[in-house]
Amino acid sequence: MVNRVDMKKALAEIESSLDLDYAAIAEKYGLVRSTLSRQARGKTTSRAEFLSRSLQLDGRRMSGMMSALASDPYR
């Protein structure tokens, strides 16, 4: 499991660095290089963010379905 604090520190270092050496930064913070790279490039999100977005979408879908049911003349 990825330590969020270490990931945030590594991402901050990447943002402030002129030399993007993902391997060295990942090793420094005990992270997997590919995970750090994907996170830095915005190709992945944390599980908490994923679940939050999924729940928001489910809420919107449910709201849309309820509206459709309410306006259904054959109901």
C-alpha positions in Angstrom: 0.0 0.0 0.0 1.3 3.5 -0.9 2.0 5.8 2.0 0.1 9.0 1.1 2.5 11.3 3.0 5.5 9.9 1.1 3.6 10.1 -2.2 2.8 13.8 -1.5 6.4 14.5 -0.6 7.6 12.8 -3.7 5.1 14.6 -5.9 6.2 17.9 -4.4 9.8 17.1 -5.1 8.9 16.3 -8.7 7.1 19.6 -9.1 10.0 21.6 -7.8 12.7 19.6 -9.6 14.3 20.5 -12.9 15.7 17.0 -13.4 12.8 14.4 -13.4 14.4 11.2 -12.2 11.4 9.2 -11.1 13.5 6.2 -10.2 15.7 8.1 -7.8 12.8 10.0 -6.2 10.7 6.8 -5.9 13.6 5.0 -4.2 14.2 7.9 -1.9 10.6 7.7 -0.6 10.2 4.0 -0.8 7.7 4.1 -3.7 7.3 2.0 -6.9 8.6 4.1 -9.8 5.7 3.3 -12.2 3.1 4.3 -9.5 4.9 7.6 -8.8 5.2 8.3 -12.5 1.5 7.6 -13.2 0.5 9.7 -10.3 2.7 12.6 -11.3 1.4 12.5 -14.9 -2.3 12.3 -13.7 -2.8 8.9 -15.1 -4.0 7.4 -11.9 -5.7 8.5 -8.7 -5.8 7.2 -5.2 -8.5 4.6 -4.2 -10.2 7.2 -2.1 -10.5 9.6 -5.0 -11.8 6.9 -7.2 -14.4 5.8 -4.7 -15.4 9.4 -4.2 -15.9 10.0 -7.9 -17.8 6.8 -8.3 -20.2 7.6 -5.5 -20.8 11.1 -7.0 -21.6 9.5 -10.4 -23.9 7.0 -8.8 -25.7 9.8 -7.0 -26.2 11.7 -10.3 -27.4 8.5 -12.1 -29.9 7.8 -9.3 -31.1 11.4 -9.5 -31.5 11.1 -13.3 -33.4 7.8 -13.0 -35.7 9.2 -10.4 -36.5 12.2 -12.6 -37.1 9.9 -15.6 -39.5 7.8 -13.5 -41.3 10.8 -12.2 -42.0 12.1 -15.7 -42.9 8.7 -17.1 -46.6 9.1 -18.3 -47.1 5.3 -18.3 -46.2 4.8 -14.7 
